[in-house]
Amino acid sequence: MNKKVIWSLVLIAIFGLIGYYFSPENKLAIGQKADKIVINKANHELLLFNDEDLLARYSVSLGKKGLGKKTREGDNLTPEGRFKGKKRPQSKFHKAISIGEWGDCCAVLIHGQEVGWIRKFQRWMDWTDGCIALTNDEIDEIYLAVNNGVIIEINP
């Protein structure tokens, strides 16, 4: 390939990444409430519901060891099951929601990012120690929509 073609491809890739980074996301309406969070690990998605009505869908990153089921602290897997969430206004990953018994023993959270500028690029790989990760804007939105005791269902 000649240099013009290579530079054209590089510029297209750069502008594509910039467009992806800054493209707007759908947002919940201000004051909208949710009573259930469903995480489908195989699809890397978090679904937010109120009275069984789907309010929003988010792409997430999971535990870095794959899609297996968490069985112990430190296994870098995301748990499965039905839990109750508890809001945590501060964590090293921006805001967070603790996940039931795992939140108490193993600090499993639904959380934002420690390095906020990464934003949507975090979705490209599973990188957590077993948590469910979103962008900081997304966890802010979910955090406002749920109350302590929110039902969290994590499916394989």
C-alpha positions as CSV (number, residue, x, y, z in Angstrom):
1,M,0.0,0.0,0.0
2,N,1.2,3.5,-0.6
3,K,1.6,6.1,2.1
4,K,-1.6,8.1,1.1
5,V,-3.8,5.0,1.6
6,I,-2.2,4.2,5.0
7,W,-2.5,7.8,6.2
8,S,-6.1,7.9,5.0
9,L,-6.9,4.7,7.0
10,V,-5.2,6.0,10.1
11,L,-7.2,9.3,9.9
12,I,-10.5,7.4,9.3
13,A,-9.7,5.2,12.4
14,I,-8.8,8.2,14.6
15,F,-12.0,10.2,13.6
16,G,-14.1,7.0,14.0
17,L,-12.7,6.6,17.6
18,I,-13.3,10.3,18.4
19,G,-16.9,10.0,17.0
20,Y,-17.5,6.9,19.2
21,Y,-16.1,8.6,22.3
22,F,-18.2,11.7,22.0
23,S,-21.4,10.2,20.5
24,P,-24.4,10.9,22.7
25,E,-26.1,8.1,24.6
26,N,-29.8,7.7,25.5
27,K,-30.6,8.9,28.9
28,L,-33.3,8.3,31.4
29,A,-35.8,11.1,32.0
30,I,-35.0,13.1,35.1
31,G,-36.8,11.7,38.1
32,Q,-37.5,8.4,36.4
33,K,-37.4,5.5,38.9
34,A,-36.4,1.9,38.6
35,D,-37.1,-1.1,40.9
36,K,-35.0,-3.8,39.2
37,I,-31.6,-4.2,37.6
38,V,-31.0,-7.3,35.4
39,I,-27.5,-8.2,34.2
40,N,-27.2,-10.7,31.3
41,K,-23.6,-11.7,31.4
42,A,-23.5,-13.5,28.1
43,N,-24.8,-10.3,26.3
44,H,-22.7,-7.9,28.5
45,E,-25.8,-5.9,29.2
46,L,-27.5,-4.3,32.1
47,L,-31.3,-3.7,31.8
48,L,-33.1,-1.3,34.1
49,F,-36.8,-2.0,34.8
50,N,-39.7,-0.4,36.6
51,D,-42.8,-2.5,37.1
52,E,-41.5,-4.9,34.4
53,D,-41.3,-2.1,31.9
54,L,-37.8,-1.8,30.3
55,L,-36.5,1.7,30.9
56,A,-32.9,1.5,29.6
57,R,-30.2,-0.8,28.3
58,Y,-26.5,-0.4,29.0
59,S,-23.4,-2.2,27.8
60,V,-21.1,-3.4,30.6
61,S,-17.7,-4.9,31.4
62,L,-17.5,-7.9,33.7
63,G,-14.9,-9.9,35.6
64,K,-11.7,-10.4,33.7
65,K,-11.7,-14.2,34.1
66,G,-14.7,-14.7,31.7
67,L,-18.4,-15.6,32.1
68,G,-18.1,-18.3,34.8
69,K,-20.0,-18.0,38.1
70,K,-18.3,-16.4,41.1
71,T,-17.7,-19.0,43.8
72,R,-15.1,-17.2,46.1
73,E,-13.5,-13.9,46.8
74,G,-10.6,-13.2,44.4
75,D,-11.7,-15.5,41.5
76,N,-12.2,-12.4,39.2
77,L,-15.6,-13.8,38.1
78,T,-19.0,-12.0,38.3
79,P,-21.6,-13.6,40.6
80,E,-25.0,-15.0,39.4
81,G,-28.3,-15.0,41.2
82,R,-30.8,-12.6,42.8
83,F,-29.6,-10.0,45.3
84,K,-30.5,-6.7,46.9
85,G,-28.5,-3.6,46.1
86,K,-27.2,-0.9,48.4
87,K,-26.1,2.5,47.1
88,R,-22.5,3.6,47.9
89,P,-22.0,7.3,47.3
90,Q,-18.2,6.9,47.2
91,S,-15.9,4.2,46.0
92,K,-12.6,4.2,44.2
93,F,-14.7,3.7,41.0
94,H,-16.9,6.8,41.3
95,K,-20.4,5.9,42.6
96,A,-21.4,2.3,43.1
97,I,-24.1,-0.1,44.1
98,S,-23.1,-3.0,46.3
99,I,-24.5,-6.4,45.3
100,G,-26.1,-8.2,48.2
101,E,-24.0,-10.8,50.1
102,W,-21.2,-10.4,47.6
103,G,-21.1,-6.7,48.3
104,D,-20.6,-7.5,52.0
105,C,-17.9,-10.1,51.6
106,C,-16.1,-9.4,48.4
107,A,-16.8,-5.9,47.4
108,V,-18.7,-6.9,44.2
109,L,-20.3,-3.7,42.8
110,I,-22.1,-2.2,39.9
111,H,-19.8,0.8,39.5
112,G,-18.3,3.5,37.3
113,Q,-14.7,4.0,36.4
114,E,-11.6,5.0,38.4
115,V,-10.3,6.8,35.3
116,G,-13.3,8.7,34.0
117,W,-11.8,9.8,30.6
118,I,-11.8,6.2,29.4
119,R,-15.6,6.4,29.2
120,K,-17.1,4.0,26.6
121,F,-13.8,2.4,25.7
122,Q,-14.0,0.3,28.9
123,R,-16.8,-1.7,27.2
124,W,-14.3,-3.3,24.8
125,M,-13.0,-5.8,27.3
126,D,-13.8,-7.4,30.6
127,W,-11.4,-5.9,33.2
128,T,-13.0,-5.9,36.6
129,D,-12.3,-8.2,39.6
130,G,-15.8,-9.5,39.3
131,C,-17.9,-6.3,39.3
132,I,-20.2,-4.9,36.7
133,A,-18.7,-1.7,35.2
134,L,-20.3,1.2,33.3
135,T,-19.3,4.7,32.4
136,N,-19.5,7.3,35.2
137,D,-22.4,9.0,33.5
138,E,-24.3,5.7,33.3
139,I,-23.8,4.8,37.0
140,D,-24.8,8.4,37.9
141,E,-28.0,7.9,36.0
142,I,-28.7,4.5,37.5
143,Y,-27.8,5.6,41.0
144,L,-30.4,8.4,40.9
145,A,-33.1,6.0,39.5
146,V,-32.8,3.2,42.2
147,N,-33.3,3.1,46.0
148,N,-31.5,0.9,48.5
149,G,-32.9,-2.6,48.3
150,V,-33.2,-2.5,44.5
151,I,-33.5,-6.1,43.2
152,I,-30.5,-7.2,41.2
153,E,-30.7,-10.3,39.0
154,I,-27.5,-11.5,37.4
155,N,-28.0,-14.2,34.7
156,P,-25.3,-16.3,33.0
